[in-house]
Each structure stands twice: as C-alpha cells, then as structure tokens.
Amino acid sequence: MIDPTPILTADPAVRIHVFAALAAVALTPLVLLRRRRDRLHKRAGYAWIASIVIAAAASFWINEIRLAGPFSPIHALSIVALVNVALAIRAVRRGNLARHRAILRQTVFWSLGVAGGFTFLPGRRMHAVLFGPQSAADGTDLATVAAIGVTLAAIAAIAWRAPRAGAVRGG
C-alpha cells in the first residue's frame, strides 16, 4: 500500500521537488502525444516546463547523497534539465519544432526516466512510499522495482515512437 508519509514529513525542498516532478510526470503524456500548436498542448507544455524547472531547482537543496561536497552525480541531471529547457524554448521560438521536440524528449528520458528511476531503488524515499520502510530480504521489492522500470521503459518507448496527430509520414 502506498504511504505518502516519507514525502509529507520530508524537508520542504524534498516536498517541492517531489510534487513538481509528479506534476511533470502527469503532464508528460499530454505534451508528448497531443497535437502540436494545439492550445491545450501549449498550456500543458508551459506547466510541464515550470514543473521541470521547479523540480530541478529544488534538487539543489536536497543533499542526502553527498559524493562531491553537498552534491551527487544526480545533480548533474538537474543541470542538464535546466539547460535543455532553455535550449528547447530557444528552438521553438526559432521555429525549429523538430529540435524542440527532440530536446524535450531527451529531458523526459534523463530527468523523469533515469533520475526518477533511481528514486525507486531500495533505501530511497520513493521506494519507502511504494513498498514501506523495510525492503524484503528475499528480493521481492527489487523484482517489483525492476518490473515497474520495465513497464515505464515500455511506455516511454511507445510514447517516443508514437506519431503526432496530424504528422505526415514520409515513405
């Protein structure tokens, strides 16, 4: 059973980070699969960008894993997310929609897929939310995490390859 207590009792930076990341996860299918230039796509896109920026910025105040001073390698993904957001905005303003789409898909993969996936490893806070504070000694929690990862990867692959509504396929 899901227990949100590890998030609700965490430091404010963690709560902000998690809620922003969850908003981005919820909005991702809408912005990836919705027809481009559609009003809902644009509004959801603005909210998605804001969510990613908030999640990435809040991560710099989360210093539970300290490998380089107060930071860990996962903080590099926050920098990548912030840079990618700027590059994607520049690309769309210049009318380069293919580059805009490619940059944001990479951002989804690295920020929500890779970084998000790490949060479900045993011993991490999101693992405790889904599976409880104690990991099963028989490895069932790890198997469940692996199954969730494979499922998310399959969904991401489908979303990545899904044609946009109104897209013209060359042959």
C-alpha positions in Angstrom: 0.0 0.0 0.0 1.2 3.5 -0.8 2.3 5.5 2.2 3.0 9.2 1.5 4.4 9.8 5.0 8.0 9.7 3.9 7.3 12.6 1.5 4.9 14.6 3.7 7.4 14.5 6.6 10.4 15.4 4.5 12.2 18.7 4.3 10.4 21.4 2.2 12.9 21.1 -0.7 12.1 17.4 -1.0 8.3 18.0 -0.9 8.6 20.8 -3.5 10.8 18.6 -5.7 8.5 15.5 -5.5 5.3 17.4 -6.2 6.8 19.3 -9.1 8.3 16.0 -10.5 4.9 14.3 -10.1 3.2 17.1 -12.0 5.7 16.8 -14.8 5.1 13.0 -14.9 1.4 13.5 -15.1 1.7 16.1 -17.8 4.2 14.2 -20.0 1.7 12.1 -22.0 -0.4 15.1 -22.7 2.5 17.2 -24.0 4.2 14.3 -25.9 1.1 12.9 -27.6 -1.1 16.0 -28.1 -1.2 17.7 -31.4 1.4 20.5 -31.6 0.3 24.1 -31.6 -2.9 23.0 -30.0 -4.0 25.3 -27.2 -4.1 22.5 -24.6 -0.6 21.3 -25.7 0.8 24.7 -25.3 -0.7 25.3 -21.8 0.2 21.9 -20.6 3.7 22.5 -22.1 4.1 25.7 -20.1 3.0 23.9 -16.9 5.4 21.0 -17.7 8.3 23.3 -18.2 7.5 25.1 -14.9 7.3 21.7 -13.2 10.7 20.6 -14.6 12.4 23.9 -13.6 10.9 23.8 -10.1 11.9 20.1 -9.6 15.4 20.7 -10.9 16.0 23.9 -8.9 14.6 22.3 -5.7 17.0 19.3 -6.1 20.0 21.5 -5.3 18.7 21.8 -1.7 18.4 18.0 -1.4 21.8 16.8 -0.2 21.2 13.4 1.2 23.7 11.6 -1.1 27.0 13.6 -0.8 29.7 12.5 -3.3 31.1 15.9 -4.3 30.6 18.3 -1.4 26.9 18.7 -1.0 26.1 17.3 -4.4 25.8 13.9 -6.1 26.0 12.8 -9.7 22.3 13.1 -10.0 22.6 16.8 -9.6 24.2 16.9 -13.0 20.9 15.7 -14.4 19.3 18.8 -12.8 21.8 21.0 -14.7 21.1 19.1 -17.9 17.3 19.6 -17.4 17.7 23.3 -16.9 20.0 23.7 -19.9 17.6 21.6 -22.0 14.6 23.7 -21.0 16.5 26.9 -22.2 17.6 25.2 -25.5 14.0 23.8 -26.1 12.5 27.3 -25.6 15.1 28.8 -27.9 14.4 26.1 -30.6 10.6 26.6 -30.5 11.0 30.4 -30.7 13.1 30.0 -33.7 10.6 27.7 -35.3 12.7 24.6 -35.1 10.0 22.3 -33.8 11.9 19.1 -34.5 14.8 20.2 -32.3 12.4 21.4 -29.7 10.7 18.0 -29.6 14.0 16.1 -29.6 15.4 18.2 -26.7 12.3 17.8 -24.6 12.1 14.0 -25.2 15.7 13.8 -24.0 14.7 15.8 -21.0 11.9 13.4 -20.3 14.2 10.4 -20.6 17.0 11.8 -18.4 15.0 13.8 -15.9 11.9 11.7 -15.3 13.1 8.3 -16.6 16.7 7.9 -15.3 16.6 10.3 -12.3 13.1 9.2 -11.5 14.0 5.6 -11.8 16.8 6.0 -9.2 14.3 7.2 -6.6 12.6 3.8 -6.6 15.8 1.9 -5.5 15.7 0.2 -2.1 16.7 2.6 0.6 15.4 5.7 -1.2 12.4 7.7 -0.1 10.1 6.9 -3.0 10.8 3.2 -2.5 9.6 3.6 1.1 6.4 5.4 -0.2 5.6 2.4 -2.5 6.9 -0.6 -0.6 7.3 0.5 3.0 10.4 1.5 5.0 11.8 -2.1 5.1 13.0 -3.9 2.0 12.1 -7.5 1.7 15.1 -9.7 2.4 14.0 -12.2 -0.3 14.4 -9.6 -3.1 10.7 -9.2 -4.0 10.9 -5.4 -3.6 13.8 -5.3 -6.1 11.8 -7.5 -8.5 8.9 -5.2 -8.2 11.1 -2.2 -8.8 12.5 -3.9 -11.9 9.0 -4.7 -13.2 8.0 -1.0 -12.7 11.1 0.0 -14.5 10.5 -2.3 -17.5 6.8 -1.1 -17.7 7.9 2.6 -17.6 10.5 1.9 -20.2 8.0 0.2 -22.5 5.5 3.2 -22.1 8.3 5.6 -22.8 9.3 3.7 -25.9 5.8 3.7 -27.2 5.4 7.4 -26.5 8.8 8.1 -28.1 7.8 6.4 -31.3 4.1 7.5 -31.4 3.4 9.7 -34.3 2.0 13.1 -33.6 -1.6 13.8 -34.6 -1.5 15.4 -38.0 2.1 14.3 -38.6 2.9 13.4 -42.2 4.9 10.2 -42.5 7.5 10.1 -45.3 8.0 6.9 -47.1 
